[in-house]
Amino acid sequence: MSSHKQVIDVVMPQLAESLVSATIGKWLKKPGDTVEQYDPICEVITDKVNAEIPSTVDGVMGELLAAEGEEVAVGQAICRMELTAASDEPIQEAAIPRAAQAEPVRETASSGGHADESQRGRYSPAVHTLAAEHGVNLAQVQGTGLGGRITRKDVLAFVENGGSKPAPEAHVHSAMAAMPTMAPATPSPGTVAADLSRAALEPVRHSGLHLTETPKIPTIEVEGGDRSEYFIDVTPIRNTIATRMRQSVSEIPHGWMMIEVDVTNLVQLRNKIKDEFKRKEGVNLTYLAFLLKAVVSAIKDYPIMNSVWAVDKIIVKRDINISLAVGTEDSVLTPVIKKADQKNIAGLAREIDELATKVRAGKLKLDDMQGGTFTVNNTGSFGSILTQPIINYPQAAILTFESIVKKPVVINDMIAVRSMANLCLSLDHRILDGVICGRFMQRVKDNMESYSLETQVY
């Protein structure tokens, strides 16, 4: 056998059906580096999530054809790879896997080369906080991000190399106070303990606020300003949200309606089985899982709710794929529960927990965001009791589940205290009208109120 070398072009993969381009965030391999199969060669930034592009072959990294920060069209070459084979047979050109193989990454900042220091003085709140906690002088830290920007990884590497000392408590507090206020103050340990005690005694929340959770500081990038204002970078995800919301409001004639639901029986059912479910499944059994089951059952009865406007026709989707609105500190993402109508309540609870965990850990894949046909949002988790949501374009409707609140209700001419919640629906008035949506909402209400202590979640 004779050995020979062959150089191939590595192209920007089709990470998702709707994706036409992506931005090179950071090269993880440089020319001359040995690359093994499945090694990530670069990070890319899309308008949904960030991903690592892995190599599908063994070889040596060749010329980089796209610079960091450059937007590259799908199918365009981003680099060259030199292959070494031990046979005379031609080597097939390597293909980069699709979105299913692309692993998300936490850091979106990327290196723009050591010569470029244009972003050197711009720090995110997360970097500020981390530096304050470890007593790090950011002026001494070498930034590897785009334009020399310092990332959390840079600060942690600096700390590991012994370049810091624990910061006095007063210094940490003063550094935090100097930052722009972007989130509620962290509860004290005493407050958290009191809230946990109250939660154990009170089965139904009154405000919807999750006081036992520690609020996080948004990890958005902040530019310098003056004492009267500051600037926030528009990230690719935030830019996509702005584009989609503008498109939804400008193209879709929104209508909306609200219905009140008595969820007293549901509250009793959940309180009865939630602890056992947690021990058995390892995830929380939330009210949202019961709502999703009620919604998908109603969509089966009224499939027009699961449709899209296509100018000269209405496309009704056969699969019921529920987009779940999940908020992070600086954005809202809508991962999708595929074929939700084929799952029981326990299966929906597991899907909700898995997708919410992925979103907040930055591990969401592009495939998790594709194919949604109807969106559900749990605005009640923030204490909201009435919301007019914007439709998740190009879907036909979005439903919000508001906070569960105890109210006096008239039943058979007598007043009773019941656990009540509002369901709010925004609808595309090109496709849907009040009659069909009213019937759909009534069916969701009937499904929610039909839960009893005998209801099975499996």
C-alpha positions as CSV (number, residue, x, y, z in Angstrom):
1,M,0.0,0.0,0.0
2,S,1.2,3.5,-0.7
3,S,0.3,6.4,1.4
4,H,-1.0,9.6,0.0
5,K,-2.6,12.8,1.2
6,Q,-5.8,14.4,0.1
7,V,-7.2,17.8,1.0
8,I,-10.9,18.2,1.3
9,D,-13.2,21.2,2.0
10,V,-15.3,21.2,5.1
11,V,-18.6,23.1,4.5
12,M,-21.1,24.8,6.7
13,P,-23.7,22.1,7.4
14,Q,-27.5,22.4,7.2
15,L,-28.1,22.6,10.9
16,A,-31.9,23.1,10.5
17,E,-34.4,23.2,7.7
18,S,-35.0,26.9,8.0
19,L,-31.3,27.8,8.6
20,V,-29.6,29.5,5.7
21,S,-26.4,30.7,7.4
22,A,-24.5,30.6,10.7
23,T,-21.7,32.7,12.2
24,I,-18.3,31.3,13.1
25,G,-18.0,31.9,16.8
26,K,-14.6,30.5,17.6
27,W,-12.1,28.1,15.9
28,L,-11.2,25.3,18.3
29,K,-8.5,23.9,16.0
30,K,-5.8,25.9,14.2
31,P,-3.9,25.0,11.0
32,G,-1.5,22.2,11.7
33,D,-3.4,20.7,14.6
34,T,-4.1,17.0,14.5
35,V,-7.8,16.3,14.4
36,E,-9.5,13.0,15.3
37,Q,-12.9,12.0,14.2
38,Y,-15.7,13.6,16.3
39,D,-13.3,16.3,17.6
40,P,-15.1,19.7,17.6
41,I,-13.3,22.0,15.1
42,C,-15.3,25.2,15.7
43,E,-18.2,26.8,17.5
44,V,-21.0,28.4,15.4
45,I,-23.7,30.9,16.4
46,T,-27.2,30.5,14.9
47,D,-30.3,32.5,15.5
48,K,-31.6,29.7,17.9
49,V,-28.8,28.0,19.7
50,N,-25.0,27.8,19.6
51,A,-23.4,24.5,18.5
52,E,-20.0,22.8,18.0
53,I,-19.3,21.4,14.6
54,P,-17.4,18.1,14.9
55,S,-15.0,16.5,12.4
56,T,-16.2,13.3,10.7
57,V,-12.7,12.2,9.7
58,D,-9.1,11.9,11.1
59,G,-6.6,14.3,9.6
60,V,-4.7,17.6,10.0
61,M,-6.3,21.0,10.1
62,G,-5.6,23.0,7.0
63,E,-6.4,26.5,5.9
64,L,-9.2,28.4,7.6
65,L,-11.5,29.8,4.9
66,A,-13.8,31.8,7.3
67,A,-12.8,34.2,10.0
68,E,-14.2,34.3,13.5
69,G,-17.3,36.5,13.6
70,E,-18.0,35.9,9.9
71,E,-21.4,34.8,8.7
72,V,-21.2,31.8,6.4
73,A,-23.9,30.5,4.1
74,V,-25.0,26.8,4.4
75,G,-22.9,24.8,1.9
76,Q,-20.0,27.3,1.8
77,A,-16.5,26.0,2.7
78,I,-15.3,27.1,6.1
79,C,-11.9,25.3,6.2
80,R,-9.8,22.6,4.6
81,M,-8.7,19.3,6.1
82,E,-5.7,17.2,5.1
83,L,-6.4,13.5,5.2
84,T,-3.9,10.7,5.3
85,A,-5.0,7.3,3.9
86,A,-3.2,4.0,3.6
87,S,-4.8,3.0,0.3
88,D,-4.8,4.1,-3.3
89,E,-8.6,4.3,-3.3
90,P,-10.0,7.8,-3.4
91,I,-11.2,9.3,-0.2
92,Q,-14.8,10.4,-0.2
93,E,-15.3,14.0,0.7
94,A,-16.2,14.4,4.4
95,A,-19.7,15.5,5.4
96,I,-20.5,17.3,8.6
97,P,-23.4,15.8,10.5
98,R,-26.7,17.6,10.8
99,A,-28.2,19.2,13.9
100,A,-28.7,15.9,15.7
101,Q,-25.0,15.6,16.1
102,A,-24.2,19.2,16.8
103,E,-23.5,19.7,20.5
104,P,-24.5,23.1,22.1
105,V,-21.9,25.1,23.9
106,R,-22.3,27.5,26.8
107,E,-20.0,30.3,25.8
108,T,-21.1,32.4,22.8
109,A,-18.1,34.7,22.9
110,S,-15.4,33.8,20.5
111,S,-11.8,34.7,19.8
112,G,-11.2,37.2,17.1
113,G,-7.4,36.8,17.2
114,H,-5.0,38.2,19.7
115,A,-4.3,41.3,17.6
116,D,-7.9,42.4,17.8
117,E,-8.6,44.1,21.2
118,S,-11.6,46.1,20.1
119,Q,-13.9,44.4,22.6
120,R,-11.3,44.2,25.4
121,G,-13.1,46.6,27.8
122,R,-16.6,45.1,27.5
123,Y,-17.6,42.8,30.2
124,S,-20.8,40.9,30.8
125,P,-22.5,40.9,34.3
126,A,-21.6,37.3,34.7
127,V,-17.9,38.1,34.2
128,H,-18.2,41.1,36.6
129,T,-19.8,38.9,39.3
130,L,-17.3,36.1,38.9
131,A,-14.4,38.5,39.1
132,A,-15.8,40.1,42.2
133,E,-16.3,36.8,43.9
134,H,-12.6,35.8,43.3
135,G,-11.1,39.2,43.7
136,V,-9.8,39.2,40.1
137,N,-8.6,42.4,38.4
138,L,-10.0,42.1,34.9
139,A,-7.2,44.2,33.5
140,Q,-4.8,41.4,34.2
141,V,-6.9,38.7,32.5
142,Q,-6.2,37.7,28.9
143,G,-9.4,37.6,26.9
144,T,-10.0,34.9,24.3
145,G,-13.4,36.1,23.2
146,L,-14.3,37.9,20.0
147,G,-12.3,41.1,19.8
148,G,-10.3,40.2,22.9
149,R,-13.4,40.1,25.1
150,I,-13.0,38.3,28.5
151,T,-15.3,35.3,29.0
152,R,-16.2,33.4,32.2
153,K,-13.8,30.7,31.0
154,D,-11.0,33.2,30.9
155,V,-11.7,34.3,34.5
156,L,-11.9,30.7,35.8
157,A,-8.6,29.8,34.0
158,F,-7.0,32.9,35.6
159,V,-8.2,31.8,39.0
160,E,-7.0,28.2,38.5
161,N,-3.5,29.6,37.6
162,G,-3.4,31.3,41.0
163,G,-3.9,34.8,39.7
164,S,-6.5,35.8,42.2
165,K,-7.4,35.9,45.9
166,P,-10.7,35.6,47.7
167,A,-12.5,38.9,47.7
168,P,-13.6,40.5,51.0
169,E,-17.4,40.3,51.4
170,A,-17.7,44.0,51.3
171,H,-15.9,44.2,48.0
172,V,-18.2,41.6,46.5
173,H,-21.3,43.5,47.7
174,S,-19.9,46.8,46.4
175,A,-19.2,45.3,43.0
176,M,-22.7,43.9,42.8
177,A,-24.2,47.2,43.8
178,A,-22.3,49.0,41.1
179,M,-23.8,46.8,38.4
180,P,-27.1,47.8,36.7
181,T,-30.1,46.2,38.4
182,M,-31.4,43.4,36.2
183,A,-32.9,40.9,38.6
184,P,-34.6,40.8,42.0
185,A,-32.3,40.6,45.0
186,T,-31.4,37.2,46.2
187,P,-33.5,36.1,49.2
188,S,-31.8,35.6,52.5
189,P,-31.4,32.1,54.0
190,G,-34.1,33.0,56.6
191,T,-36.5,34.1,53.9
192,V,-35.9,30.9,51.9
193,A,-36.5,28.7,54.9
194,A,-39.7,30.6,55.8
195,D,-41.0,30.3,52.3
196,L,-40.3,26.6,52.2
197,S,-42.2,26.2,55.4
198,R,-45.1,28.1,54.1
199,A,-45.0,26.1,50.9
200,A,-45.3,22.8,52.8
201,L,-48.5,24.1,54.6
202,E,-50.1,25.8,51.7
203,P,-50.9,23.5,48.7
204,V,-51.9,26.3,46.3
205,R,-49.7,29.3,45.7
206,H,-51.5,32.7,45.9
207,S,-49.1,34.8,43.9
208,G,-47.5,32.3,41.6
209,L,-44.0,33.7,42.5
210,H,-41.4,31.0,43.1
211,L,-39.8,32.6,46.2
212,T,-37.8,29.5,47.0
213,E,-35.7,29.9,43.8
214,T,-32.7,32.1,43.8
215,P,-33.1,34.7,41.0
216,K,-30.2,34.8,38.6
217,I,-28.5,37.8,37.1
218,P,-29.0,37.9,33.3
219,T,-25.9,36.8,31.3
220,I,-26.4,39.5,28.7
221,E,-23.5,41.4,27.3
222,V,-23.3,45.0,28.5
223,E,-21.3,47.8,26.8
224,G,-20.0,50.9,28.5
225,G,-22.2,54.0,28.8
226,D,-22.4,56.8,31.3
227,R,-24.2,57.4,34.6
228,S,-27.5,58.0,33.0
229,E,-27.7,55.0,30.7
230,Y,-26.0,51.8,29.6
231,F,-26.1,49.6,26.5
232,I,-27.1,46.0,26.0
233,D,-25.8,44.0,23.0
234,V,-28.5,42.5,20.8
235,T,-27.6,38.8,20.7
236,P,-28.5,36.6,17.7
237,I,-31.2,35.0,19.8
238,R,-32.7,38.3,20.9
239,N,-32.5,39.6,17.3
240,T,-34.5,36.5,16.2
241,I,-37.1,37.1,18.9
242,A,-37.5,40.7,17.8
243,T,-37.9,39.6,14.1
244,R,-40.4,36.9,14.8
245,M,-42.5,39.1,17.2
246,R,-42.6,41.9,14.7
247,Q,-43.5,39.5,11.9
248,S,-46.2,37.9,14.0
249,V,-47.8,41.2,15.0
250,S,-47.6,42.8,11.6
251,E,-48.8,39.7,9.6
252,I,-51.2,38.0,11.9
253,P,-54.5,39.7,12.8
254,H,-54.6,38.8,16.5
255,G,-57.7,38.1,18.4
256,W,-57.9,36.8,22.0
257,M,-60.2,35.4,24.6
258,M,-60.1,34.2,28.2
259,I,-61.9,31.5,30.2
260,E,-61.9,30.8,33.9
261,V,-61.3,27.2,35.1
262,D,-62.0,25.6,38.4
263,V,-58.9,23.5,39.1
264,T,-59.7,22.5,42.7
265,N,-59.9,18.8,42.0
266,L,-56.6,19.1,40.0
267,V,-54.9,20.7,42.9
268,Q,-56.0,17.9,45.3
269,L,-54.9,15.3,42.8
270,R,-51.5,16.7,42.3
271,N,-51.0,17.2,46.1
272,K,-51.9,13.6,46.6
273,I,-49.4,12.1,44.1
274,K,-46.6,14.6,43.5
275,D,-44.3,13.3,46.3
276,E,-44.6,9.7,45.1
277,F,-44.1,10.8,41.5
278,K,-41.0,12.7,42.4
279,R,-39.5,9.7,44.2
280,K,-40.4,7.4,41.3
281,E,-39.5,9.5,38.3
282,G,-37.0,12.0,39.7
283,V,-38.9,15.0,38.2
284,N,-41.6,17.3,39.5
285,L,-45.2,16.7,38.5
286,T,-46.3,20.2,37.6
287,Y,-49.7,21.6,36.8
288,L,-48.4,22.3,33.3
289,A,-48.3,18.5,32.5
290,F,-52.0,18.2,33.2
291,L,-52.7,21.3,31.1
292,L,-50.8,19.9,28.1
293,K,-52.8,16.7,28.3
294,A,-56.1,18.7,28.4
295,V,-54.9,20.9,25.4
296,V,-53.8,18.1,23.1
297,S,-57.0,16.2,23.8
298,A,-59.0,19.3,22.8
299,I,-56.8,19.8,19.7
300,K,-57.8,16.3,18.6
301,D,-61.4,17.4,18.8
302,Y,-60.7,20.7,17.0
303,P,-57.7,20.0,14.6
304,I,-58.1,23.4,12.9
305,M,-56.3,24.8,16.0
306,N,-53.2,22.9,14.9
307,S,-52.8,24.8,11.6
308,V,-50.8,27.3,9.6
309,W,-51.9,30.1,7.2
310,A,-50.5,29.6,3.6
311,V,-52.3,32.4,1.7
312,D,-54.4,30.3,-0.6
313,K,-54.9,27.4,1.8
314,I,-54.9,26.5,5.4
315,I,-52.4,23.7,6.3
316,V,-53.6,21.5,9.1
317,K,-50.8,19.6,10.8
318,R,-51.5,15.9,11.6
319,D,-48.9,15.7,14.4
320,I,-49.6,17.7,17.5
321,N,-46.2,19.1,18.5
322,I,-46.5,21.4,21.5
323,S,-44.0,24.4,21.6
324,L,-43.3,25.1,25.3
325,A,-42.3,28.7,26.1
326,V,-39.4,28.6,28.5
327,G,-37.9,31.8,29.8
328,T,-34.2,32.3,30.6
329,E,-32.6,35.4,32.1
330,D,-32.3,37.1,28.8
331,S,-34.6,35.4,26.3
332,V,-37.6,33.1,25.7
333,L,-37.1,29.9,23.8
334,T,-39.8,27.5,22.6
335,P,-38.5,23.9,22.6
336,V,-40.9,21.3,21.2
337,I,-42.6,18.2,22.6
338,K,-43.0,16.1,19.6
339,K,-46.2,14.1,19.1
340,A,-47.5,15.2,22.5
341,D,-50.9,13.5,21.9
342,Q,-49.2,10.1,22.1
343,K,-47.8,10.8,25.6
344,N,-49.6,10.3,29.0
345,I,-49.4,12.9,31.8
346,A,-46.2,11.3,33.3
347,G,-44.5,11.3,29.9
348,L,-45.4,15.0,29.4
349,A,-44.0,15.8,32.8
350,R,-40.7,14.1,31.9
351,E,-40.6,16.0,28.6
352,I,-41.3,19.3,30.3
353,D,-38.5,18.8,32.9
354,E,-36.0,17.6,30.3
355,L,-36.6,20.5,27.9
356,A,-36.7,23.2,30.6
357,T,-33.4,21.8,32.0
358,K,-31.8,21.9,28.6
359,V,-32.8,25.5,28.0
360,R,-31.5,26.8,31.3
361,A,-28.3,24.7,31.1
362,G,-27.6,25.9,27.5
363,K,-27.7,22.4,26.1
364,L,-30.7,22.8,23.7
365,K,-30.2,21.3,20.3
366,L,-31.5,22.8,17.1
367,D,-33.7,19.7,16.6
368,D,-35.4,20.5,19.9
369,M,-36.7,23.7,18.4
370,Q,-38.2,22.4,15.2
371,G,-41.7,21.4,14.2
372,G,-43.9,23.1,16.8
373,T,-47.6,23.4,15.8
374,F,-49.2,25.0,18.9
375,T,-47.6,26.9,21.8
376,V,-48.4,26.7,25.5
377,N,-47.0,29.2,28.0
378,N,-47.1,29.0,31.8
379,T,-47.3,32.8,32.7
380,G,-48.9,31.9,36.0
381,S,-45.4,30.9,37.3
382,F,-44.7,34.7,37.6
383,G,-48.0,35.4,39.4
384,S,-49.8,36.7,36.2
385,I,-53.6,36.3,36.2
386,L,-54.3,37.8,32.7
387,T,-52.0,37.8,29.6
388,Q,-52.5,38.6,26.0
389,P,-49.7,36.5,24.3
390,I,-48.2,37.1,20.9
391,I,-48.6,34.1,18.6
392,N,-45.5,32.0,17.9
393,Y,-45.2,32.6,14.1
394,P,-46.4,30.9,11.9
395,Q,-48.7,28.9,14.2
396,A,-52.4,29.7,14.5
397,A,-52.8,30.1,18.3
398,I,-51.0,30.3,21.7
399,L,-52.5,29.4,25.1
400,T,-51.3,30.8,28.4
401,F,-51.9,29.2,31.8
402,E,-52.3,31.8,34.5
403,S,-51.7,31.7,38.3
404,I,-53.9,29.4,40.4
405,V,-55.6,31.6,43.0
406,K,-58.2,30.8,45.7
407,K,-61.4,32.7,45.1
408,P,-65.0,32.8,46.4
409,V,-67.2,31.1,43.8
410,V,-70.9,30.7,43.6
411,I,-72.0,27.1,43.3
412,N,-75.7,26.2,43.5
413,D,-76.5,29.6,45.0
414,M,-73.9,29.1,47.8
415,I,-70.4,30.6,48.1
416,A,-67.4,28.3,48.2
417,V,-63.7,28.8,48.2
418,R,-62.2,27.2,45.1
419,S,-58.9,27.2,43.3
420,M,-59.3,29.1,40.1
421,A,-57.1,29.8,37.1
422,N,-57.5,31.8,33.8
423,L,-56.6,30.4,30.4
424,C,-55.9,33.0,27.8
425,L,-55.8,32.3,24.0
426,S,-54.5,34.4,21.2
427,L,-55.7,33.4,17.8
428,D,-55.0,34.0,14.1
429,H,-58.2,35.6,12.9
430,R,-57.5,34.6,9.3
431,I,-57.8,31.0,10.3
432,L,-59.8,30.9,13.5
433,D,-63.0,32.6,14.7
434,G,-64.7,33.1,18.0
435,V,-67.1,30.1,17.6
436,I,-64.4,27.5,17.0
437,C,-62.0,29.0,19.6
438,G,-64.8,29.3,22.2
439,R,-65.6,25.6,21.7
440,F,-62.0,24.7,21.9
441,M,-61.5,26.7,25.1
442,Q,-64.7,25.1,26.6
443,R,-63.3,21.7,25.8
444,V,-59.9,22.5,27.5
445,K,-61.9,23.7,30.5
446,D,-64.0,20.5,30.6
447,N,-60.8,18.4,30.4
448,M,-59.2,20.4,33.2
449,E,-62.2,20.2,35.5
450,S,-62.7,16.5,34.8
451,Y,-59.5,15.6,36.7
452,S,-60.3,13.8,40.0
453,L,-58.4,11.8,42.7
454,E,-58.9,8.7,40.5
455,T,-57.2,10.2,37.5
456,Q,-54.2,8.1,36.3
457,V,-51.0,9.8,35.2
458,Y,-49.6,6.7,33.5
